[in-house]
Amino acid sequence: MDGRVAIVTGASRGIGQSIAERIAGEGASVALVARTALPGTSRLPGSIEEVVERIRSSGGKAEAIQADLTSPEDVETVVARAEEALGPVDTLVNNAGVNFYGPALEITTSRFGVMLQLMVHAPFRLCQLAARGMVERRRGWIVNITSKQARHPMGPPYPDWAKDGCVPYGMCKSALDRLTTGLAAELYGTGVSVNSLGTSGLVMTPGVAVVSPHTPENAPVEPGDAMADAALRLCTSAPDTATGQIVYSMESFGRPFPDGPWALSATY
């Protein structure tokens, strides 16, 4: 990815951090976007300044772009700030997300609104802002981080794991997948690819450790490098042949992985 400029949202920790560090290690200049800029300013560990420092200490190039993607006003600034710091953006990884688990009938309007803004409105707008330049330059890669929870459980009767409190989250990720397939069709032939990438199994990020009902005791855990490997593959594939895909980390490499909650074999 020498000479490439990428934006990765939700890059202060977890999957976003691992993707940012991996593509920076492959030569990309990376704009790391997150709300947590400095260490010790969040209840969760990790900050974009720390990730930037790690990338730079390994010889890579990175810039911290502090932005709260639940704020539409902040979203509007991200691409311009990244391009001012690093140059024209040709890669966008929409990773930022949040999940408030609980029965669908009990999720508050405010929490649902946060999820919708962060995982639907923000990536849609960032695609609009970044993809126009990509189309003009006829070169671009967009990866939307999705989830198997966007899929539909088979039933009735329904398995217990289908009642894990992820209906609003799954709704948002389903919308993101529809953005992927629709935008891929609209941009086909322009040199810009759009794909969705989800985990095959559990990734114990700091956020997951706090809120998820799934643990290593009740769900298979995927290798820590699987998402970064798969994202790199999508970000370096030919746009005219690898686009409009909804893929999952381990399956995308044909690597065997045990079934667990939301397995492909139990969903559609």
SEDRENMI-903941 format. One record per atom (N, C-alpha, C): x, y, z; residue in one letter. Coordinates in pm, whole numbers, padded with zeros to 5 digits, always signed. Atoms other than C-alpha are relative to their C-alpha. Layout:
XYZa ...
END
This chain:
+00081-00121+00000m +00000+00000+00000m +00085+00127+00000m -00086-00118+00010d +00292+00236-00059d -00069+00111-00078d +00060-00114+00068g +00167+00581-00151g -00148+00016+00022g +00144-00007-00025r -00188+00512-00034r -00029+00084+00124r +00047-00078-00115v -00383+00734+00207v -00133-00059+00045v +00119+00068-00051a -00642+00569+00430a -00057+00072+00121a +00071-00040-00121i -00901+00674+00685i -00053-00127+00065i +00057+00109-00078v -00987+00423+00958v -00073+00059+00118v +00077-00052-00113t -01268+00512+01198t -00003-00103+00113t -00002+00088-00116g -01292+00372+01548g +00136-00063+00019g -00137+00054+00006a -00914+00333+01542a +00075+00011+00132a -00071-00016-00127s -00834+00396+01908s +00025-00132+00070s -00012+00130-00066r -00868+00031+02005r -00066-00107-00088r +00074+00110+00061g -00990-00312+01895g +00030-00021-00146g -00015+00035+00141i -01049-00402+01532i +00053+00117-00081i -00048-00116+00074g -00997-00048+01403g +00148+00022+00020g -00143-00014-00029q -00660-00027+01574q +00081-00102-00077q -00078+00105+00066s -00544-00361+01433s +00005+00021-00152s +00002-00026+00145i -00652-00268+01078i +00091+00118-00032i -00083-00118+00025a -00487+00074+01100a +00148-00034+00007a -00140+00035-00014e -00160-00070+01223e +00046-00093-00113e -00039+00093+00106r -00163-00344+00960r +00020+00073-00132r -00016-00065+00129i -00221-00121+00659i +00110+00105+00002i -00115-00090-00013a +00028+00134+00792a +00129-00077-00018a -00118+00084+00017g +00280-00149+00810g +00025-00041-00143g -00013+00031+00143e +00212-00212+00441e +00025+00125-00083e -00042-00119+00071g +00303+00146+00353g -00102+00112-00010g +00101-00104+00010a -00024+00339+00376a +00022+00108+00106a +00010-00108-00098s -00043+00679+00544s -00142-00002+00054s +00130+00028-00058v -00331+00644+00788v -00047+00114+00090v +00068-00094-00088a -00569+00898+00940a -00087-00081+00095a +00072+00075-00101l -00694+00745+01264l -00107+00089+00063l +00113-00081-00045v -01039+00871+01361v -00065-00067+00120v +00072+00049-00118a -01195+00831+01705a -00029+00117+00092a +00032-00103-00099r -01344+01027+01990r +00109+00012+00106r -00101+00001-00105t -01071+00923+02235t +00137+00033-00059t -00128-00043+00056a -00760+01120+02142a +00116-00031+00092a -00111+00009-00095l -00551+01099+02460l -00021-00114+00098l +00011+00107-00101p -00475+00817+02705p -00067+00050+00127p +00062-00034-00127g -00685+00814+03018g -00124+00086-00010g +00118-00084+00015t -00978+01009+02871t -00125-00080-00031t +00115+00087+00022s -01209+00709+02825s +00000-00108+00106s +00006+00112-00096r -01332+00434+03055r +00059-00126-00060r -00064+00114+00066l -01189+00192+02797l +00145+00034-00032l -00139-00028+00036p -00817+00156+02729p +00014+00033-00147p -00029-00030+00140g -00670+00295+02408g -00036+00141-00040g +00024-00134+00055s -00647+00626+02224s +00070+00009-00136s -00063-00010+00132i -00561+00736+01872i +00142+00056+00009i -00137-00051-00014e -00253+00925+01993e +00096-00116+00030e -00085+00115-00029e -00114+00599+02133e +00022-00086-00123e -00014+00080+00122v -00183+00414+01808v +00089+00071-00101v -00086-00079+00088v -00025+00695+01606v +00146-00017+00039v -00138+00013-00047e +00286+00672+01822e +00057-00137-00033e -00048+00135+00034r +00311+00295+01771r +00032-00012-00148r -00023+00006+00144i +00279+00333+01395i +00127+00076-00038i -00118-00081+00032r +00538+00609+01380r +00128-00065+00051r -00120+00064-00055s +00780+00418+01603s +00042-00121-00082s -00032+00112+00088s +00761+00132+01353s +00037+00047-00141s -00038-00055+00129g +00847+00364+01066g -00114+00038-00091g +00116-00034+00080g +00494+00428+00945g -00041+00146+00013g +00049-00137-00001k +00302+00748+00883k -00146+00001+00040k +00136-00004-00049a -00015+00833+01073a -00030+00136+00062a +00047-00123-00063e -00218+01128+01195e -00127-00031+00079e +00119+00015-00083a -00479+01149+01471a -00103+00105-00039a +00111-00089+00032i -00815+01297+01373i -00108-00022+00106i +00100+00017-00105q -01025+01343+01684q -00135+00047-00052q +00135-00035+00045a -01394+01337+01596a -00099-00092+00068a +00109+00078-00056d -01715+01222+01757d -00099-00027-00113d +00082+00031+00118l -01897+01041+01477l -00148-00011+00033l +00142-00014-00032t -02224+01059+01669t -00046+00144-00021t +00031-00139+00031s -02207+01431+01584s +00008+00022-00151s -00004-00025+00144p -02306+01505+01222p +00097+00111-00038p -00092-00110+00030e -02103+01826+01241e +00145-00050-00004e -00135+00056+00001d -01786+01630+01327d +00023-00086-00124d -00014+00088+00117v -01850+01379+01048v +00038+00081-00124v -00023-00082+00118e -01849+01660+00793e +00146+00043-00015e -00137-00051+00003t -01489+01753+00884t +00105-00108-00028t -00100+00107-00005v -01320+01411+00875v +00083-00011-00127v -00074+00022+00124v -01228+01370+00510v +00089+00120-00032v -00079-00120+00028a -01112+01729+00466a +00123+00008+00090a -00113-00004-00093r -00893+01709+00777r +00104-00107-00033r -00092+00106+00037a -00743+01378+00670a +00079+00037-00126a -00068-00035+00126e -00664+01508+00322e +00094+00119+00020e -00091-00110-00030e -00513+01827+00461e +00129-00052+00062e -00117+00053-00070a -00279+01619+00677a +00082-00096-00084a -00070+00110+00065l -00194+01333+00441l -00010-00002-00153l +00019+00004+00145g -00320+01400+00087g -00130-00069-00038g +00126+00058+00046p -00604+01261-00127p -00023-00141+00054p +00035+00129-00060v -00781+00969+00040v -00044-00098-00109v +00044+00103+00093d -00809+00648-00162d -00053-00125+00070d +00046+00116-00077t -00907+00408+00119t -00079+00048+00121t +00085-00035-00113l -01188+00432+00373l -00046-00129+00068l +00047+00113-00079v -01253+00178+00649v -00097+00053+00105v +00104-00042-00094n -01583+00245+00828n -00015-00107+00107n -00003+00101-00106n -01524+00056+01152n -00071+00044+00127n +00054-00047-00127a -01661+00275+01433a -00139-00059+00026a +00129+00059-00034g -01949+00109+01615g -00023-00005+00149g +00037+00015-00140v -02133+00061+01941v -00122-00090+00007v +00118+00085-00019n -02384-00189+02074n -00050+00014+00142n +00068+00004-00129f -02629-00148+02358f -00089-00124-00001f +00076+00124+00000y -02746-00504+02412y -00125+00012+00086y +00122+00005-00079g -03098-00566+02535g -00119-00032-00089g +00120+00029+00080p -03449-00667+02424p -00039+00120-00084p +00032-00108+00094a -03561-00466+02123a -00107+00093+00054a +00108-00084-00051l -03873-00341+02301l +00043+00087+00117l -00047-00076-00116e -03662-00200+02583e +00113+00097-00030e -00107-00094+00037i -03387-00012+02394i -00056+00141-00005i +00051-00137-00002t -03429+00360+02456t +00020+00068-00135t -00010-00076+00125t -03480+00603+02172t +00137+00065-00014t -00130-00068+00008s -03160+00787+02260s +00111-00099-00035s -00103+00099+00032r -02947+00470+02253r -00012-00048-00144r +00017+00041+00139f -03098+00359+01925f +00047+00110-00094f -00044-00112+00082g -03033+00705+01785g +00151+00007-00013g -00146+00001+00003v -02665+00684+01879v +00050-00110-00094v -00041+00111+00085m -02632+00344+01710m -00025+00032-00148m +00035-00032+00138l -02808+00465+01396l +00093+00106-00058l -00091-00105+00046q -02594+00779+01369q +00140-00055-00025q -00138+00046+00007l -02265+00599+01431l +00021-00106-00107l -00022+00115+00088m -02319+00290+01217m -00075+00005-00132m +00071-00016+00128v -02551+00411+00939v +00024+00138-00059v -00013-00134+00055h -02555+00788+00897h +00146+00040-00022h -00140-00042+00014a -02183+00846+00960a +00072-00072-00114a -00067+00063+00113p -02051+00577+00722p -00059+00039-00135p +00060-00044+00127f -02302+00680+00455f +00057+00135-00042f -00051-00133+00033r -02188+01042+00474r +00149-00004-00031r -00142+00011+00029l -01819+00947+00487l +00024-00060-00138l -00010+00052+00136c -01869+00739+00174c -00025+00110-00103c +00028-00110+00092q -02025+01040+00004q +00119+00095-00011q -00108-00099-00002l -01743+01270+00109l +00130-00054-00059l -00127+00057+00047a -01456+01032+00028a -00008-00054-00142a +00007+00071+00127a -01584+00847-00277a -00001+00093-00121a +00002-00092+00115r -01633+01154-00495r +00141+00022-00054r -00138-00016+00043g -01258+01214-00503g +00057-00129-00056g -00046+00129+00052m -01194+00844-00552m -00048-00021-00144m +00055+00016+00135v -01422+00840-00855v +00073+00092-00099v -00072-00093+00088e -01252+01147-01000e +00138-00052-00036e -00134+00054+00023r -00914+00978-00962r -00003-00144-00052r +00022+00137+00048r -01060+00640-01069r +00084-00101+00078r -00081+00086-00087r -00900+00469-00771r -00053+00011+00143r +00048-00008-00137g -01050+00375-00436g -00047-00133+00054g +00042+00120-00072w -01131+00111-00178w -00077+00041+00124w +00081-00024-00118i -01411+00126+00080i -00032-00134+00065i +00033+00121-00076v -01449-00139+00351v -00088+00040+00118v +00093-00025-00110n -01750-00130+00583n +00004-00121+00095n -00008+00109-00096i -01710-00336+00900i -00141-00036+00048i +00134+00047-00029t -02025-00541+00943t +00003-00106+00109t +00010+00105-00101s -02136-00832+01163s -00094-00108-00049s +00094+00108+00030k -02301-01171+01128k -00135+00026+00065k +00127-00033-00062q -02569-01023+01352q -00092+00079-00094q +00085-00059+00103a -02694-00846+01038a -00080-00107-00074a +00067+00109+00069r -02800-01188+00910r -00126-00041+00077r +00130+00039-00057h -03135-01355+00983h +00009-00139+00060h -00001+00134-00058p -03165-01647+01227p -00108-00087-00063p +00099+00091+00055m -03338-01950+01085m -00100-00040+00108m +00104+00040-00094g -03668-02044+01248g -00137+00025-00063g +00002+00053-00135p -03914-02092+01395p +00014-00153+00004p -00036-00069-00125p -03833-02233+01641p +00137+00065-00014p -00125-00074+00006y -03543-01996+01705y +00096-00045+00110y -00099+00039-00102p -03219-02083+01886p +00015+00110+00105p -00016-00097-00110d -03138-01916+02217d +00092+00115-00038d -00095-00107+00032w -02846-01722+02067w -00063+00110-00085w +00068-00102+00082a -03091-01541+01835a -00069+00105+00087a +00065-00092-00094k -03231-01371+02146k +00104+00069+00087k -00110-00055-00080d -02900-01216+02253d -00004+00152+00012d +00016-00144-00022g -03029-00858+02247g +00068+00088-00103g -00075-00077+00099c -02873-00743+01920c -00086+00047-00118c +00086-00040+00113v -03177-00648+01708v +00034+00139-00053v -00034-00132+00055p -03100-00273+01683p +00137+00002-00066p -00134+00008+00058y -02731-00344+01620y -00005-00072-00134y +00012+00074+00126g -02817-00603+01356g -00071+00081-00107g +00069-00089+00096m -03058-00356+01192m +00099+00097-00063m -00096-00098+00050c -02780-00100+01162c +00101-00066-00094c -00097+00069+00085k -02534-00352+01019k -00065-00049-00129k +00071+00036+00123s -02798-00473+00770s -00007+00119-00094s +00003-00121+00081a -02835-00115+00651a +00137+00028-00061a -00135-00021+00049l -02458-00090+00619l +00032-00096-00115l -00022+00096+00108d -02449-00406+00408d -00075+00041-00127d +00074-00046+00118r -02717-00264+00179r +00069+00120-00064r -00082-00107+00054l -02505+00048+00142l +00114-00059-00082l -00112+00064+00071t -02215-00177+00043t -00042-00051-00137t +00038+00061+00128t -02398-00369-00226t -00054+00102-00098t +00055-00101+00090g -02585-00069-00364g +00104+00096-00053g -00104-00093+00044l -02288+00165-00373l +00099-00070-00093l -00088+00076+00090a -02073-00108-00528a -00058-00005-00140a +00064+00004+00131a -02327-00137-00810a +00007+00136-00069a -00002-00134+00059e -02345+00239-00862e +00140+00039-00047e -00137-00043+00031l -01965+00277-00868l +00075-00101-00085l -00071+00101+00078y -01884-00035-01068y +00052+00060-00131y -00062-00052+00121g -01644+00051-01348g +00071+00132+00020g -00067-00128-00026t -01514+00369-01180t +00139-00018+00061t -00126+00024-00069g -01213+00202-01018g -00011+00003+00150g +00023-00005-00143v -01372+00213-00673v -00075-00126+00043v +00068+00118-00054s -01461-00101-00476s -00064+00032+00134s +00070-00016-00127v -01703-00124-00184v -00034-00140+00051v +00023+00132-00056n -01711-00431+00040n -00032+00009+00149n +00024+00013-00143s -01837-00536+00383s +00083-00115+00055s -00080+00102-00065l -01620-00735+00623l -00045-00015+00145l +00037+00028-00138g -01732-00902+00944g +00089-00105+00061g -00077+00103-00068t -01577-01125+01203t -00066-00136-00021t +00053+00136+00004s -01614-01501+01177s -00038-00048+00139s +00026+00039-00138g -01604-01544+01553g +00016+00117+00093g -00011-00103-00102l -01560-01354+01872l +00137+00066-00004l -00124-00077-00015v -01298-01079+01890v -00013+00074+00132v +00013-00057-00134m -01237-00978+02248m +00062+00140+00006m -00041-00139-00009t -01201-00605+02199t -00038+00055+00137t +00039-00058-00128p -01221-00377+02505p -00150+00024+00012p +00143-00025-00003g -01578-00283+02413g -00080-00128+00014g +00069+00129-00008v -01690-00642+02360v +00011-00058+00140v -00021+00054-00134a -01541-00742+02693a -00094+00063+00102a +00086-00071-00096v -01761-00483+02867v -00147-00033-00020v +00145+00003+00022v -02101-00527+02698v -00055-00130-00056v +00055+00113+00074s -02129-00853+02506s -00038-00117+00089s +00034+00123-00071p -02315-01159+02635p +00082-00119-00047p -00083+00108+00053h -02078-01369+02423h +00140+00009+00060h -00131+00009-00063t -01755-01482+02586t +00075-00118-00061t -00072+00117+00049p -01479-01731+02504p -00057-00133+00051p +00060+00122-00053e -01678-01980+02712e -00121-00044-00083e +00121+00040+00075n -01986-01971+02483n +00008+00034-00149n -00015-00032+00142a -01849-01858+02145a +00146-00021-00042a -00138+00019+00045p -01542-01950+01937p +00067+00134-00026p -00078-00123+00016v -01269-01684+01933v +00089-00014-00122v -00082+00007+00121e -01101-01603+01603e +00140+00055+00028e -00136-00053-00018p -00727-01532+01566p +00002+00152-00002p -00004-00145-00015g -00634-01178+01658g +00035+00076-00126g -00041-00068+00122d -00491-01100+01315d -00096-00021-00117d +00086+00039+00111a -00782-01235+01109a -00067+00120-00068a +00069-00114+00061m -00971-00907+01059m +00098+00091-00073m -00098-00084+00067a -00657-00709+00976a +00047-00064-00130a -00040+00071+00122d -00549-00975+00726d -00107+00012-00108d +00109-00005+00098a -00890-00979+00560a -00022+00141-00052a +00016-00139+00045a -00917-00599+00551a +00109+00037-00098a -00111-00029+00092l -00574-00573+00390l -00026-00063-00136l +00030+00068+00128r -00682-00824+00128r -00102+00079-00081r +00102-00077+00071l -00993-00622+00042l +00054+00134-00049l -00056-00132+00034c -00793-00297+00036c +00108-00009-00108c -00102+00015+00104t -00546-00440-00215t -00049-00086-00117t +00056+00080+00109s -00781-00637-00443s -00042+00090-00115s +00040-00076+00118a -00872-00528-00795a -00145+00048+00014a +00136-00051-00025p -01179-00298-00763p -00106-00054-00095p +00102+00045+00095d -01351-00428-01075d -00040-00145+00019d +00035+00141-00022t -01351-00790-00956t -00039-00029+00145t +00031+00021-00141a -01365-00769-00575a -00080+00119+00051a +00085-00109-00046t -01660-00541-00502t -00140-00052+00024t +00136+00041-00032g -02009-00568-00357g -00007-00127+00082g -00004+00123-00078q -01904-00854-00131q -00033+00026+00147q +00019+00003-00144i -02023-00928+00222i +00070-00125+00047i -00084+00113-00034v -01751-01149+00362v +00037+00004+00148v -00038+00014-00140y -01628-01273+00698y +00144-00051+00005y -00146+00009-00003s -01268-01288+00808s +00055-00138-00032s -00058+00132+00019m -01187-01658+00834m -00052-00065-00128m +00058+00061+00120e -01427-01773+00563e +00058+00060-00128e -00053-00064+00121s -01279-01519+00319s +00133-00060-00043s -00126+00065+00032f -00950-01708+00338f -00015-00152-00011f +00021+00143+00005g -01110-02051+00335g +00062-00073+00118g -00061+00060-00119r -00975-02115+00686r -00110-00062+00087r +00104+00067-00081p -01177-02371+00887p -00024+00073+00131p +00034-00068-00124f -01363-02220+01179f -00125-00064+00058f +00116+00070-00059p -01605-02384+01426p -00124+00088+00004p +00126-00072-00010d -01970-02289+01429d -00021+00051+00142d +00038-00058-00128g -02094-02066+01709g -00126+00082-00020g +00116-00087+00019p -02368-01806+01762p +00012+00077-00132p +00008-00072+00127w -02472-01647+01431w +00089-00063-00108w -00076+00069+00103a -02287-01910+01226a -00072+00012-00134a +00060-00011+00133l -02342-01886+00851l -00097-00114-00026l +00085+00117+00025s -02492-02235+00851s -00136+00009+00070s +00125-00012-00077a -02765-02124+01095a -00072+00132-00029a +00060-00128+00035t -02849-01791+00931t -00016+00009-00152t +00015-00022+00144y -02951-01657+00592y -00002+00148-00030y 
END
